[in-house]
Amino acid sequence: MTDTNTRDLTAWIGHNAVDRNGDKIGKIADLYFDDDTGRPDWLAVHTGLFGTKVSFVPLAGSKAAGDELMVAYDKATIKDAPKVEPDGALSPAEEEALYRHYGYGATGRQTQPTANDRGQGQDTSGPNTDDAMTRSEEELRVDKRTREAGRARLRKWVETENVQVTVPVTREKARVVTEPITDANVGKATSGPELSGEEHEIVLHEEEVDVQKRVVPKERVRLETERVTDQVDVNEEVRKERITSEDDNAGRQR
């Protein structure tokens, strides 16, 4: 990225970094500058499952890929880089270890590993490490997010229905009562003329049904939510590395 200045490079902080194959590495956390030249030499990138680890990647050979910065190394090489604390500065020992891991000399110039360089891990490809290789595999990371699944509504309307009730009512009915003349009522019986025409009447009463209507609150209705847990099957392919041993002398006789 020799065609960009330092100000342009610092603008990449917070953007995603991808490896040379286009696979996402993580977000760029910071730039580390060379003490002598003042130019940025290293990218500090958040890596790991939750971005809690910081890996250092040489800035040399990086190029813009849209809104992402593509570095010149693959994800596996970056993952296996020496662990360095992101404390704002690289010590000479830390920088030398990083240069060696990425195939650079102590001066920062890229070199080809010699037979002596390969002596420690005897690697025939990739960066020289120790006497063991790391087997890695992908693991599923399943997250959940909440989305709107629908809406429930309460709607109220007025409808008319026929209500029939039976109401008992009372009425008065006239009947004729005859009683004999006794000492107790003889005075009333003989108080009038001996013979005369006469007419009596009484008022008859009855109950009638008086129907009135009034609005009475019966109940309160509201909507609320409850959580129901369902089981969702997740089916996804993951890649894993396999390691096998080969012996060139297996078919030879001693």
C-alpha positions in Angstrom: 0.0 0.0 0.0 2.7 2.4 -1.0 0.2 4.7 -2.7 -1.5 5.8 0.5 -0.3 8.0 3.3 -0.5 7.5 7.0 -3.7 9.4 7.4 -5.3 7.2 4.8 -4.1 4.0 6.6 -5.5 5.1 10.0 -8.9 5.4 8.4 -9.0 1.6 8.2 -9.2 1.3 12.0 -12.6 -0.3 12.8 -12.9 -1.9 9.4 -12.8 -5.6 8.7 -9.6 -7.3 7.6 -9.7 -10.3 5.3 -6.9 -12.7 4.4 -5.5 -13.2 0.9 -8.3 -15.7 0.2 -11.0 -13.2 1.1 -11.9 -15.0 4.5 -12.7 -12.6 7.3 -10.1 -12.3 10.0 -11.6 -9.6 12.3 -11.8 -5.9 12.9 -8.7 -3.7 12.7 -8.0 -2.5 16.2 -4.9 -0.3 15.7 -1.8 0.5 13.6 1.7 0.0 15.0 4.4 2.3 13.7 8.1 1.8 13.1 10.1 3.9 15.7 12.8 4.8 13.2 10.8 5.6 10.1 7.5 6.6 11.6 5.7 4.5 9.1 3.0 2.0 10.0 4.3 -1.6 9.8 1.8 -3.7 11.6 -2.0 -4.2 11.9 -3.5 -5.2 15.2 -6.6 -7.2 14.4 -9.3 -8.6 16.7 -9.4 -12.4 16.1 -10.7 -15.4 17.9 -14.3 -16.7 18.4 -15.6 -13.5 20.1 -12.9 -11.1 18.9 -11.1 -11.2 22.3 -7.7 -12.0 20.9 -5.5 -9.5 19.0 -3.2 -10.8 16.3 -0.5 -8.8 14.5 -0.2 -8.9 10.7 2.3 -7.1 8.5 0.8 -4.2 6.7 3.1 -4.7 3.7 1.3 -6.2 0.7 -2.2 -5.2 2.0 -4.7 -3.7 -0.4 -8.2 -2.3 -0.3 -11.1 -4.7 -1.1 -14.1 -2.5 -1.0 -14.8 -1.5 2.6 -12.4 -4.3 3.8 -8.6 -4.4 3.9 -7.1 -7.6 2.3 -3.7 -8.6 3.9 -1.1 -10.7 2.1 -1.4 -13.8 4.4 -3.8 -16.6 5.0 -6.0 -16.9 8.0 -4.1 -20.0 9.4 -0.8 -18.2 9.3 -2.2 -15.2 11.1 -3.9 -17.4 13.7 -0.6 -19.1 14.5 1.3 -15.8 14.9 3.2 -15.3 18.2 1.1 -13.9 21.0 1.9 -10.3 21.6 0.1 -8.0 24.1 -1.5 -5.0 22.4 0.1 -2.5 24.8 0.7 0.2 22.2 4.3 -0.7 21.3 6.2 -3.7 20.1 9.5 -4.6 21.8 12.4 -5.6 19.6 12.0 -9.2 20.7 8.3 -9.2 19.9 8.9 -7.7 16.5 11.7 -10.1 15.7 9.4 -13.1 16.6 6.7 -11.7 14.4 9.1 -11.1 11.5 10.4 -14.6 11.8 6.9 -16.1 11.8 5.9 -14.2 8.7 9.1 -15.1 6.8 11.0 -11.9 7.3 14.5 -11.2 8.6 15.2 -9.3 11.7 15.3 -6.1 9.6 11.9 -6.6 8.3 12.9 -7.8 4.9 11.2 -11.0 3.6 13.5 -14.0 3.4 13.3 -17.5 2.2 13.8 -20.1 4.9 17.1 -22.1 4.7 17.7 -25.6 5.8 19.0 -24.3 9.1 15.8 -22.2 9.5 13.7 -25.3 9.0 15.7 -27.3 11.5 13.4 -26.5 14.5 10.1 -27.8 13.0 11.5 -29.3 9.8 8.4 -27.8 8.0 8.3 -28.4 4.2 5.6 -25.8 3.6 4.3 -22.7 5.4 6.0 -21.0 8.3 8.6 -22.9 10.3 7.2 -23.8 13.8 8.1 -26.4 16.4 8.1 -30.2 16.2 4.3 -30.5 16.2 1.5 -29.3 13.9 -1.8 -27.9 15.0 -5.0 -29.6 14.0 -7.9 -27.3 13.8 -11.6 -27.6 13.0 -14.5 -25.4 12.6 -17.1 -25.2 15.3 -20.7 -23.9 14.9 -21.5 -20.6 16.5 -25.2 -20.4 16.8 -26.7 -17.0 17.9 -30.3 -16.0 18.3 -32.0 -12.7 17.4 -35.4 -11.4 18.0 -37.6 -10.5 15.1 -41.2 -9.5 14.6 -43.2 -12.7 13.9 -46.7 -11.2 13.7 -49.2 -9.0 15.5 -52.2 -9.8 17.7 -55.1 -7.4 18.1 -58.2 -6.9 20.3 -61.3 -5.7 18.4 -64.6 -4.8 20.0 -68.0 -4.4 18.3 -71.7 -4.2 19.3 -74.1 -7.0 18.4 -77.8 -7.5 19.3 -79.2 -10.7 20.8 -82.7 -11.6 22.0 -83.0 -12.2 25.7 -86.2 -13.9 27.1 -87.0 -14.0 30.8 -90.2 -15.0 32.6 -91.4 -12.4 35.2 -94.2 -13.2 37.7 -96.8 -10.4 38.0 -99.7 -10.1 40.5 -103.3 -8.8 39.7 -106.4 -8.3 41.9 -109.5 -10.3 41.0 -113.0 -9.5 42.4 -115.0 -12.3 44.1 -118.3 -12.3 45.9 -118.3 -13.1 49.6 -121.5 -13.9 51.5 -121.7 -13.8 55.3 -124.6 -14.5 57.6 -126.3 -11.9 59.9 -124.9 -12.2 63.4 -125.0 -10.1 66.5 -121.7 -8.7 65.5 -122.9 -7.3 62.2 -126.6 -6.8 62.6 -126.2 -3.1 63.3 -124.5 -2.5 60.0 -127.0 -4.7 58.2 -130.0 -2.7 59.4 -128.5 0.8 59.3 -129.9 1.6 55.9 -133.4 1.6 54.4 -135.3 -1.6 54.6 -135.7 -1.9 50.8 -133.6 0.1 48.3 -131.5 0.0 45.1 -127.8 0.2 45.7 -124.4 -0.1 43.9 -120.9 -0.8 45.3 -117.6 -0.8 43.4 -113.9 -1.5 44.3 -110.7 -0.7 42.4 -108.8 -3.7 41.1 -104.9 -3.4 40.8 -102.4 -5.4 38.9 -98.6 -5.4 38.3 -97.2 -4.6 34.9 -93.7 -5.3 33.6 -91.5 -2.2 33.3 -88.5 -3.0 31.1 -85.4 -0.8 31.3 -81.9 -1.3 30.0 -78.6 -0.2 31.5 -74.9 -0.7 30.6 -73.1 -2.9 33.2 -69.3 -3.5 33.0 -68.7 -7.3 33.0 -65.0 -7.9 32.6 -61.7 -6.5 31.4 -59.9 -7.9 28.5 -56.3 -7.2 27.5 -53.4 -8.7 25.5 -50.2 -10.0 27.0 -47.4 -12.2 25.7 -46.0 -15.4 27.0 -42.8 -17.2 26.0 -43.1 -20.6 24.3 -39.9 -22.5 23.7 -39.7 -24.6 20.5 -36.8 -26.8 19.3 -35.1 -25.7 16.0 -32.7 -28.1 14.3 -29.5 -26.5 12.9 -27.9 -28.4 10.2 -24.6 -27.0 8.8 -21.4 -28.4 7.4 -18.1 -27.7 9.3 -14.6 -28.4 8.2 -12.0 -30.1 10.3 -8.4 -31.0 9.7 -7.1 -34.5 9.8 -3.5 -35.6 10.4 -2.0 -38.9 9.3 1.5 -40.1 9.3 3.5 -41.3 6.3 6.8 -43.2 6.3 8.9 -43.3 3.1 10.7 -46.4 4.5 7.5 -48.4 5.1 7.9 -50.5 1.9 11.7 -51.0 2.2 13.3 -54.1 3.6 16.3 -54.0 5.9 
